[in-house]
Amino acid sequence: MSVLILFVLLFCLMLIGVPIAIALGLSGAVVIMLFSQDSLSSLAIKLFETSEHYTLLAIPFFLLAGAFMTTGGMARRLIDFANATVGHIRGGLAIASVLSCMLFAALSGSSPATVAAVGSIAIAGMVRSGYPIEFGTGIICNAGTLGILIPPSVVMVVYAAATETSVGALFMAGVIPGLLLGVGLMIAIYIIARIKNLPAQPRASFIEWVRAGRKAVWGLLLMVIILGGIYSGIFTPTEAAAIAAVYAFFVAVFVYKDIRLKDCPKVILESAKLSVMLMFIIANAMLFAHVLTTEQIPQYITQLVVELDLSPWTFLIVVNIVLLIAGAFMEPSAIILILAPILFPIAVQLGIDPIHLGVIMVVNMEIGMITPPVGLNLFVASAVTKLPIVSVIRSALPWLLIMLMFLIAITYIPDISLALPRWMGMN
């Protein structure tokens, strides 16, 4: 009865338009008051414990770093470098946009930030060069999802906190899948560009390429600092996030000088608003997950699945279907925090690697970012391009087939995700 009320109340609140964070917290609180032995004070304690979670401290720092990089000119310089590298290929400006998303994803850890930063510059450039605006918008919507797959990734940090998995191993597991998806999108663009005879940029000279690389080197160096520092053991992912924020501030203010010191409070305030919103969702989702655990729902479902004698590959089909449906209606962090405690013990019982499960969940969340009605990347792209949301959805959906094929490959070829962590002795 408690489980039924918990989920019915959650979905009823969401259907009448209650924000997801409040719906999660309120449904969990009602069930605790009606059925649990816990006192109301335990709700406050549980919410407070969320803010003390060391792994989750990485999130506001990565968001702050992304805010400085987005407000400053780092995204523009990365795009210029990508254009100088691959812009001369047929459809090269679109290919360079995907490469720019890959580079910016390795700095920001956020899909919406990647779409906003790269899309605001790259889409306008593609339109000026003769690309249809819908074509450019669809590409950026899909390539922007790399923000949560290529490390560092805010969603991976949330999964690690929910399952007590190594953040470093998760980050490393996202490298090869992220590169493969980026290359897959580039190949698809090249084929379409040849068919539609899309324009190519003049080939950049070696001097122009070096000049573009020199301007972008401060951004590229941040990838080395973050990932190199984590995997060499110099600092933890949370410490890496703090270092990234300080580094991004220094580069934006004192190196590129795109932001003045007096503008920094505004950048910090915007980042703080996003951090508070995300942490409020996470806090309420963790309260919801706490109710699930208290009512022993994960254990019950695990036992049920074991009794059904599902094979690992059958279980993963169910996982993908559930996550794809949830991703169309909910925010990624909330989905991870609600479903990871349920799916994690079943996966372990069936012999599925927790790191592999984490990457599968993240790829599903990527698809959710471009799936209506709540795909966040769609709304960000609409704001950037001023296109109606229906046009943005129509532009993004054809590329969804590539994402679904990629999901199947990631799900049933574990070595794509696990090869690098195993090689580095992290798994």
C-alpha positions as CSV (number, residue, x, y, z in Angstrom):
1,M,0.0,0.0,0.0
2,S,2.8,2.4,0.9
3,V,4.6,1.8,-2.4
4,L,1.4,2.3,-4.4
5,I,0.6,5.6,-2.6
6,L,4.2,6.7,-3.1
7,F,4.2,6.3,-6.9
8,V,0.5,7.3,-7.4
9,L,1.1,10.5,-5.4
10,L,4.3,11.3,-7.3
11,F,2.7,10.9,-10.8
12,C,-0.4,12.8,-9.8
13,L,1.6,15.7,-8.6
14,M,3.7,15.7,-11.8
15,L,0.5,15.5,-13.9
16,I,-1.0,18.6,-12.3
17,G,2.2,20.6,-12.9
18,V,4.0,20.4,-9.6
19,P,7.7,20.9,-10.1
20,I,9.5,17.5,-10.1
21,A,11.7,18.3,-7.0
22,I,8.6,19.3,-4.9
23,A,6.7,16.2,-6.2
24,L,9.5,13.9,-5.1
25,G,9.9,15.4,-1.7
26,L,6.2,15.8,-0.9
27,S,5.3,12.2,-2.0
28,G,8.2,10.9,0.1
29,A,7.2,13.0,3.1
30,V,3.5,11.9,3.0
31,V,4.5,8.2,2.9
32,I,6.9,8.6,5.8
33,M,4.1,10.4,7.9
34,L,1.5,7.8,7.0
35,F,3.4,4.5,7.1
36,S,6.9,4.9,8.4
37,Q,8.2,4.8,12.0
38,D,10.5,7.7,11.1
39,S,9.8,11.1,12.6
40,L,9.3,14.2,10.7
41,S,12.7,15.4,11.9
42,S,14.3,12.6,9.9
43,L,13.1,14.4,6.8
44,A,15.1,17.5,7.6
45,I,18.1,15.3,8.6
46,K,18.0,13.5,5.3
47,L,17.8,16.7,3.3
48,F,20.7,18.1,5.3
49,E,22.8,14.9,4.7
50,T,22.5,15.5,1.0
51,S,24.4,18.8,1.2
52,E,27.2,17.0,3.2
53,H,27.8,14.4,0.5
54,Y,31.4,14.9,-0.5
55,T,31.0,13.6,-4.0
56,L,28.1,15.9,-4.8
57,L,30.3,18.9,-3.9
58,A,31.8,18.5,-7.3
59,I,28.6,19.6,-9.0
60,P,28.5,23.3,-8.0
61,F,32.2,23.7,-8.8
62,F,31.8,22.1,-12.3
63,L,28.8,24.3,-12.9
64,L,30.8,27.4,-11.9
65,A,33.6,26.4,-14.1
66,G,31.1,26.0,-17.0
67,A,29.6,29.4,-16.3
68,F,33.0,31.1,-16.6
69,M,33.8,29.2,-19.7
70,T,30.4,29.9,-21.3
71,T,30.4,33.6,-20.4
72,G,34.0,34.0,-21.5
73,G,35.3,33.3,-24.9
74,M,36.5,29.8,-24.4
75,A,33.7,28.2,-26.4
76,R,34.3,30.5,-29.3
77,R,38.0,29.7,-29.4
78,L,37.4,26.0,-29.2
79,I,35.0,26.4,-32.2
80,D,37.6,28.3,-34.2
81,F,40.1,25.6,-33.5
82,A,37.6,22.9,-34.5
83,N,36.9,24.8,-37.7
84,A,40.6,25.1,-38.5
85,T,41.0,21.3,-38.0
86,V,38.1,19.8,-39.9
87,G,36.2,22.7,-41.5
88,H,37.6,22.0,-45.0
89,I,35.8,18.6,-45.2
90,R,32.4,18.5,-47.0
91,G,30.0,19.5,-44.3
92,G,33.0,20.5,-42.3
93,L,31.3,23.3,-40.4
94,A,28.8,20.9,-39.0
95,I,31.5,18.3,-38.3
96,A,33.5,21.1,-36.5
97,S,30.4,21.9,-34.4
98,V,30.3,18.2,-33.2
99,L,34.1,18.4,-32.4
100,S,33.4,21.7,-30.5
101,C,30.7,20.0,-28.5
102,M,33.1,17.1,-27.7
103,L,35.8,19.6,-26.6
104,F,33.4,21.7,-24.5
105,A,31.8,18.6,-23.0
106,A,35.3,17.7,-21.6
107,L,35.2,21.0,-19.8
108,S,31.7,21.7,-18.6
109,G,30.1,18.3,-17.6
110,S,26.6,19.6,-18.6
111,S,24.6,19.0,-21.8
112,P,22.5,22.2,-21.6
113,A,25.6,24.3,-21.1
114,T,27.3,22.6,-24.1
115,V,24.2,23.3,-26.3
116,A,24.0,27.0,-25.1
117,A,27.8,27.7,-25.4
118,V,28.5,26.0,-28.7
119,G,25.0,26.4,-30.3
120,S,24.9,30.2,-29.8
121,I,28.0,30.5,-32.0
122,A,28.1,27.4,-34.3
123,I,24.4,27.5,-35.5
124,A,24.7,31.1,-36.6
125,G,27.9,30.3,-38.4
126,M,26.4,27.3,-40.2
127,V,23.4,29.4,-41.3
128,R,25.7,32.1,-42.7
129,S,27.6,29.4,-44.7
130,G,24.5,28.1,-46.3
131,Y,23.3,25.3,-44.0
132,P,19.6,25.1,-43.2
133,I,19.0,26.3,-39.6
134,E,17.0,23.2,-38.8
135,F,20.0,21.0,-39.9
136,G,22.4,22.9,-37.6
137,T,19.9,22.9,-34.7
138,G,19.4,19.1,-34.9
139,I,23.1,18.5,-34.9
140,I,23.8,20.7,-31.9
141,C,20.9,19.3,-29.9
142,N,22.3,15.7,-30.3
143,A,26.0,16.5,-30.1
144,G,25.3,18.6,-27.0
145,T,24.3,15.4,-25.1
146,L,28.0,14.5,-25.1
147,G,28.2,17.0,-22.2
148,I,27.1,14.3,-19.7
149,L,29.0,11.4,-21.3
150,I,32.5,12.7,-22.0
151,P,34.1,13.3,-18.5
152,P,33.8,15.3,-16.4
153,S,30.0,14.6,-16.1
154,V,27.6,16.0,-13.5
155,V,25.2,13.0,-14.1
156,M,28.1,10.5,-13.5
157,V,28.9,12.3,-10.2
158,V,25.2,11.8,-9.2
159,Y,25.3,8.1,-10.1
160,A,28.5,7.6,-8.2
161,A,26.9,9.3,-5.1
162,A,23.8,7.1,-5.4
163,T,25.6,3.8,-5.8
164,E,28.9,4.5,-4.0
165,T,30.8,3.8,-7.2
166,S,34.2,5.2,-8.1
167,V,33.8,8.6,-9.9
168,G,37.2,8.2,-11.5
169,A,36.3,4.8,-13.0
170,L,33.0,6.2,-14.3
171,F,34.7,9.2,-15.9
172,M,37.2,6.9,-17.6
173,A,34.4,4.6,-18.8
174,G,32.8,7.5,-20.6
175,V,35.8,8.4,-22.7
176,I,35.6,5.8,-25.4
177,P,31.8,5.8,-25.7
178,G,31.9,9.6,-25.9
179,L,34.5,9.6,-28.7
180,L,32.6,6.8,-30.6
181,L,29.4,8.8,-30.5
182,G,31.1,12.0,-31.6
183,V,32.8,10.2,-34.5
184,G,29.5,8.4,-35.4
185,L,27.7,11.8,-35.6
186,M,30.6,13.2,-37.8
187,I,30.4,10.2,-40.2
188,A,26.6,10.6,-40.5
189,I,27.0,14.4,-41.2
190,Y,29.7,13.7,-43.8
191,I,27.4,11.2,-45.7
192,I,24.5,13.6,-45.6
193,A,26.7,16.5,-46.7
194,R,27.9,14.5,-49.7
195,I,24.3,13.6,-50.6
196,K,23.0,17.2,-50.1
197,N,26.2,18.9,-51.4
198,L,26.5,21.0,-48.3
199,P,29.3,23.6,-48.3
200,A,32.9,23.1,-47.2
201,Q,35.2,25.8,-45.7
202,P,38.5,26.7,-47.3
203,R,41.3,24.6,-45.9
204,A,43.1,26.4,-43.1
205,S,46.9,26.8,-43.5
206,F,49.2,25.2,-41.0
207,I,49.9,28.7,-39.6
208,E,46.2,29.4,-39.2
209,W,45.7,26.0,-37.5
210,V,48.6,26.7,-35.1
211,R,47.3,30.2,-34.3
212,A,43.8,28.8,-33.6
213,G,45.3,26.1,-31.4
214,R,47.3,28.6,-29.5
215,K,44.2,30.6,-28.7
216,A,42.3,27.5,-27.6
217,V,45.2,26.0,-25.7
218,W,44.0,27.4,-22.3
219,G,40.7,25.5,-22.7
220,L,42.4,22.4,-24.0
221,L,44.8,22.5,-21.0
222,L,41.9,22.4,-18.6
223,M,41.0,18.9,-19.8
224,V,44.6,17.7,-19.1
225,I,44.5,19.3,-15.6
226,I,41.1,17.8,-14.7
227,L,41.5,14.3,-16.1
228,G,45.3,14.0,-15.6
229,G,45.0,15.2,-12.0
230,I,42.2,12.7,-11.2
231,Y,43.8,9.6,-12.9
232,S,47.3,10.4,-11.6
233,G,46.0,10.5,-8.1
234,I,47.0,14.2,-7.5
235,F,43.5,15.1,-6.5
236,T,40.0,13.7,-6.2
237,P,37.2,14.5,-8.7
238,T,35.7,16.9,-6.2
239,E,39.0,18.7,-5.8
240,A,39.4,18.6,-9.6
241,A,36.1,20.5,-9.9
242,A,37.2,23.2,-7.5
243,I,40.5,23.6,-9.4
244,A,38.6,23.7,-12.7
245,A,36.4,26.6,-11.3
246,V,39.4,28.6,-10.2
247,Y,41.3,27.9,-13.4
248,A,38.3,28.9,-15.6
249,F,38.0,32.1,-13.6
250,F,41.7,32.9,-14.0
251,V,41.6,32.3,-17.8
252,A,38.4,34.2,-18.4
253,V,39.4,37.2,-16.4
254,F,43.2,37.5,-16.7
255,V,44.2,35.6,-19.8
256,Y,41.3,36.0,-22.4
257,K,40.0,39.1,-20.5
258,D,36.5,38.4,-21.8
259,I,35.1,39.0,-18.3
260,R,35.8,42.0,-16.1
261,L,36.2,41.5,-12.3
262,K,33.1,43.5,-11.7
263,D,31.1,41.0,-13.9
264,C,32.2,38.0,-11.8
265,P,29.5,38.4,-9.1
266,K,26.9,38.1,-11.8
267,V,28.5,35.0,-13.3
268,I,28.7,33.4,-9.8
269,L,25.1,34.3,-9.1
270,E,23.9,32.6,-12.3
271,S,25.9,29.6,-11.4
272,A,24.6,29.5,-7.9
273,K,21.0,29.7,-9.1
274,L,21.6,26.6,-11.3
275,S,23.5,24.8,-8.5
276,V,20.7,25.5,-6.0
277,M,18.0,24.3,-8.4
278,L,19.9,21.1,-9.2
279,M,20.9,20.4,-5.6
280,F,17.2,21.0,-4.5
281,I,16.2,18.3,-7.0
282,I,18.9,16.0,-5.8
283,A,18.0,16.5,-2.2
284,N,14.4,15.7,-2.7
285,A,15.2,12.7,-5.0
286,M,17.5,11.3,-2.3
287,L,14.7,11.7,0.2
288,F,12.5,9.7,-2.3
289,A,15.2,7.1,-2.7
290,H,15.5,6.9,1.1
291,V,11.8,6.0,1.3
292,L,12.3,3.4,-1.3
293,T,15.1,1.9,0.7
294,T,13.2,2.1,4.0
295,E,10.2,0.3,2.5
296,Q,12.7,-2.3,1.1
297,I,11.4,-1.8,-2.4
298,P,14.8,-2.4,-4.1
299,Q,15.2,-5.7,-2.2
300,Y,11.7,-6.8,-3.1
301,I,12.2,-6.0,-6.8
302,T,15.6,-7.7,-6.8
303,Q,14.0,-10.9,-5.3
304,L,11.2,-10.7,-7.9
305,V,13.6,-10.4,-10.8
306,V,15.7,-13.3,-9.5
307,E,12.6,-15.5,-9.2
308,L,11.6,-14.6,-12.8
309,D,15.1,-15.9,-13.8
310,L,15.7,-13.1,-16.2
311,S,19.0,-13.2,-18.1
312,P,21.2,-10.2,-18.0
313,W,20.5,-9.2,-21.6
314,T,16.7,-9.4,-21.0
315,F,17.0,-7.3,-17.9
316,L,19.0,-4.7,-19.8
317,I,16.2,-4.4,-22.4
318,V,13.8,-3.7,-19.5
319,V,16.2,-1.2,-18.0
320,N,16.6,0.7,-21.3
321,I,12.8,0.8,-21.9
322,V,12.1,2.1,-18.4
323,L,14.9,4.7,-18.6
324,L,13.9,5.9,-22.1
325,I,10.3,6.5,-20.9
326,A,11.5,8.2,-17.7
327,G,13.9,10.3,-19.6
328,A,11.1,11.8,-21.7
329,F,9.4,13.2,-18.6
330,M,12.0,13.8,-15.9
331,E,15.4,15.5,-15.2
332,P,18.4,13.1,-15.5
333,S,19.7,13.5,-11.9
334,A,16.3,12.8,-10.4
335,I,15.9,9.6,-12.6
336,I,19.4,8.4,-11.5
337,L,18.7,8.9,-7.8
338,I,15.3,7.2,-8.0
339,L,16.1,4.3,-10.2
340,A,19.8,3.6,-9.5
341,P,19.1,2.2,-5.9
342,I,16.5,-0.1,-7.5
343,L,18.5,-1.2,-10.6
344,F,21.9,-1.4,-9.0
345,P,21.4,-4.4,-6.7
346,I,19.6,-6.4,-9.4
347,A,22.5,-5.7,-11.8
348,V,25.0,-6.8,-9.3
349,Q,23.0,-10.0,-8.6
350,L,22.9,-10.7,-12.4
351,G,26.6,-10.2,-12.8
352,I,26.4,-6.8,-14.6
353,D,29.3,-4.5,-13.9
354,P,28.2,-1.4,-11.9
355,I,30.4,0.9,-14.1
356,H,28.8,-0.6,-17.2
357,L,25.3,0.0,-15.8
358,G,26.3,3.6,-15.0
359,V,27.3,4.3,-18.6
360,I,24.1,2.7,-19.9
361,M,22.1,4.9,-17.6
362,V,24.0,8.0,-18.7
363,V,23.5,7.2,-22.4
364,N,19.7,6.8,-21.8
365,M,19.8,10.2,-20.0
366,E,21.5,11.6,-23.2
367,I,18.5,10.4,-25.3
368,G,16.1,11.8,-22.7
369,M,17.7,15.3,-23.2
370,I,16.4,15.3,-26.8
371,T,13.1,13.5,-26.3
372,P,9.9,15.5,-26.0
373,P,8.0,16.6,-24.0
374,V,10.7,17.5,-21.4
375,G,14.0,17.2,-23.3
376,L,16.0,20.0,-21.8
377,N,18.4,20.4,-24.8
378,L,15.3,21.0,-27.0
379,F,14.3,24.1,-25.0
380,V,17.9,25.4,-24.8
381,A,18.2,25.1,-28.6
382,S,14.9,26.8,-29.1
383,A,16.0,29.7,-26.9
384,V,19.3,30.0,-28.8
385,T,17.8,29.8,-32.3
386,K,14.4,31.4,-31.7
387,L,12.8,28.5,-33.5
388,P,9.5,27.2,-32.2
389,I,9.9,24.1,-30.0
390,V,8.0,22.0,-32.5
391,S,10.6,22.9,-35.2
392,V,13.5,22.0,-32.9
393,I,11.9,18.6,-32.1
394,R,11.4,17.9,-35.8
395,S,15.1,18.9,-36.4
396,A,16.5,16.7,-33.6
397,L,14.5,13.5,-34.0
398,P,16.1,12.2,-37.3
399,W,19.4,12.0,-35.4
400,L,17.8,10.0,-32.7
401,L,18.2,6.8,-34.7
402,I,22.0,7.2,-34.3
403,M,21.6,7.6,-30.6
404,L,19.4,4.5,-30.3
405,M,21.9,2.4,-32.3
406,F,24.7,3.7,-30.1
407,L,22.6,2.7,-27.0
408,I,22.3,-0.9,-28.2
409,A,26.0,-1.1,-28.9
410,I,26.9,0.3,-25.4
411,T,24.4,-2.0,-23.7
412,Y,25.5,-5.3,-25.3
413,I,29.2,-4.6,-25.8
414,P,30.4,-3.9,-22.3
415,D,34.1,-3.7,-23.4
416,I,33.3,-0.3,-25.0
417,S,32.8,1.1,-21.6
418,L,35.0,-1.1,-19.5
419,A,38.2,-1.5,-21.6
420,L,39.8,1.8,-20.5
421,P,39.0,1.5,-16.7
422,R,40.3,-2.1,-16.7
423,W,43.5,-1.1,-18.6
424,M,44.1,1.6,-16.0
425,G,43.4,-0.8,-13.2
426,M,40.4,1.2,-12.0
427,N,37.8,-1.6,-12.3
